[in-house]
Structure formats: C-alpha cells, structure tokens
Amino acid sequence: MKLNIGIVGFGYWGPNLVRNFSASNQTVVKRVIDFKADRLAIVNQLYPSVLTSSNLSDLYKDSTIDAIVIATPVHTHFDIAKQALMEGKHVLIEKPVTSSFAQAQELLELGAKMNKVVMVDHTFLYTGAINYLQQFIANQHLGSLKYFDSTRINLGLFQHDVNVLWDLAPHDLSILSYIQNEQPISVNATGISQLNNGIENLAYLTLNYQSGFIAHLNCSWTSPVKIRTLLIGGDKKMILYNDLEPTEKIKVYDTGLEVTSDEERNRMLVDYRVGDVFIPKISGKEALAGVVTDFANACLSGTKPVSNIELGAKVVQILEAAQKSIKNSGNEVKL
C-alpha cells in the first residue's frame, strides 16, 4: 500500500518536498496546489502525471488523498492543517508548525481525536550529524549537559510575516528539544528591528533550566558572513557542530574542567583538561528523504514520528514566549 500525497505550496521548499515524495517507494504525489500559475506550470513540466490546481478545496474533497503536506507561509498553516484533519487527512507541516502555541495545541488535540498523524518538518532531526549527536548524548558520552550555544547568522532573506527568531531559531530549538530531555522553565530574549517595521532582524534568545543547564541562540539576517555552528558542553566532553563544513561536520573534544577549592587561600581553583579531538564519519543521506520515510511509516504503520506535533508545539511555545520577552525589554517570561 502506498500513501497518496497532496502538497500545498510549490515555492521555496515545495519543490524539494515534491521531489522526495515522488522518489519514495512508499508515497505517490497526486496533487499540487499553488496560487501562482507560473509555479504550477513548472510542476506540469516536471511531473506531468501530477494534478495541479489553485483551489484548496480540490485537495480536501479528493477522497483518494491520504495526507496533505503544507509548505506555505506560517500564518496559513493552522487553517489549512485544521481543515485537512477535519476532512480525514494526515498532515505534515513546515516549521514552525503554527504562529501560536494555542493553535499548535489545538492541532495536537484534533489529530488525536481524528486519529491522524500531525507531523512537523524539522528537517535537521533527520540529518546524519544530529542523529549522531542525539545518540552520543543519550549514551552519556558527553556526560551531564551544561550548555547549548548556537549561532545561525547570515546576510539573509528578510521575511515579511515573522521575525528572525521565528524564521531561524526553530532549527536549533528542535535540535535542543530532541537531545535535551529537560524542559526549560523560562526564557529571556532581546532583538532589534533595523528596518523600523516591527519585525526583528537580529535577536538573542536564552533558555533557562532548573538544573542550571543553559541554552543560548544568536540569530541574524544582517551578518556579512554565514555561520551555522552549535557548541554543546558536558562535564565529560564538548562538541562542535558546523553545518557548513562539507565533511567534518562534528568534532568531539575530549576537553573539560574541574573546579576545586583552596581553603587555605579561600579561593576557587579551575583545572583544565585538554585531550584529543575525534571526528566521526557522518551519513550524507538527504535529510528530507528521512522526513518522508518517517511520515509515511507513521501514516501507514502507526509509528510515532521523531518530529512529532508535541515537539513542534514546544518549539512554538518557546518562540511565543521569546516574542513576549523581546517586546518587554528582555524580561524573563515563564513557560
């Protein structure tokens, strides 16, 4: 049995989705919806067997469609996904899943009520590098986690409906939620809109945890260089993940520190340990193929996807709290 797919949106990410769902032996792309005729013309040229339309109702009313994939602007996600679920379709939604935590919670509950899969396309969770990170941390090789520090900056594509955190931070927040079982208790965020349109193009987000673990995200659309790095520190080892590195994406540092006290001099002593650097071999398989397989398995076999709606809702909850903190001069917002 194959899963029949309808895809909404053939703009930036849609072509990648159509390509991967077409290549899978578990799925068949039946319909593509887009509101621009020139985009549909490209679909017709590349995939002549796929039906195209600019009318969403054609997708909802097609009884042969099992699942709908949504690759449209964030503010449209909720209405499209809700209607799809009401029509009895499974849904896969681009990140972030919705523009509010309340909407994400409603989709979670509706999916459970309709017994349908609601999955979010947090693609990084299906990369070889992040899979390696997750296993490495789960096996306690890093030790007790101490910090998570990400930098995701570039001279980027300014969005008109969401700020830089909503655009870039979901990648790192999904990774953080995937590798760290503890949930944050509060956030602080600051940002600035240099175009004076109320949409922050530069922002910093800090997540606070009860255990003392801390996470910090630096996001910008106005950097002269593109940087995609992640530092994760434990009490045994530390990791550098550089997504732009073609072959050596992960470096494991056998580095740490020990703190002791000198009671006689009444001061703290820090002892640094610097050891070898290990560079593991990472799978180069396209992550989006993993998304397609996970979604198909969830729909056809009832398995729980890695990038499930619960994880997606947590990401939106943090983003919503961060937005409140930015608008309140960086004040702490409880989760």
Steps between C-alpha positions, in 0.01 A plus 500: 500500500625847410408831658336749263633851559370848427745789538404862562765750394761471224713800593833478684470162675215340307716376207721307745194341658350400166833353389548293814141379526513404129822306552372301798370147443243559778327807358341638184455873436147538361437875517691827542328824595650846448346841445749603233448373146870514413584267793233251390641511145832375638322213678322407177827498313698297755221269621243461221305231690436730798172693507534874566260766617479834680193390699554345843155340497617275215745348748260471792225337295726250322418175679808329356733737689620349829728777622559871440843663517498873577785723376338843519563815710478443877180700552312264263609171661231471764193552280626265226604228747181522703281464192713210374461317832124563498490343153675191637850563361835457671712817495868591476564869566806715437670655803396678709180300517272795584523865596381443857528237771119487536468410130765227533319355801172500307656309210654253747161434659316486166753255360449272800122530471500420127770232545717670240872575489604860554871536429731800466781521245791576732740366238818527708380217726550264204857599415784261566671761718207558736425127519861447607472780758181357645646150537830631640319702767245227577786256563644743758828548311471876550412459867261736672400778258611848602432732206367530145626796296387551140581762238280516191577821314529619140421788268163345462162501343286746695157356580190716497278303739740372771812627672847345486436271799187351345692453174836361618471388863259205437795303359704525819200485735391172339853361537506614863163337574621181331825461696404651837230323702470779755252773414585871542323692775534849351651709220660840453529656156614828350484618140493798272317599183747701296249553220256663743220267394454330836653173375828421678785414265756440778416315823648310793309233692596339832319198645524439874477157667443386858817287498725792405537390138477802269434543127577809294405575139639778281295567184551769238408590143762777491835325537764546226587132535293184523561298817319184607671371813391326816705445816382247757689458825486216749705421807684225309539631146400787272371504142526746212247455218559706186225445245693685227797264527471257203668194656595568862168625635556371853808523718501340846745663740626298795509823693363596839566674825498421872434753771658457843542732796817613671377538856826646625491786250120509486480488124370281219739298284415396145683206344469472120522170314585518129512168313452364151255615235285229337333552160233236435384392156151638437235366263446726199149377419256779420311588815171570323490139380502404868211738565299334222573149630411593860173664391404208275573247775296700750202518264518142373620315810403719793854574622569827681711735287820649637389851409157462655241768575594501870856605415372753247265651758786537751701693242208738438443543874862616539478731197180657632658558842812645336284746306338614825842544660629709207198730520560534876866608477642154559312425821474135602190317377398182680400193297 
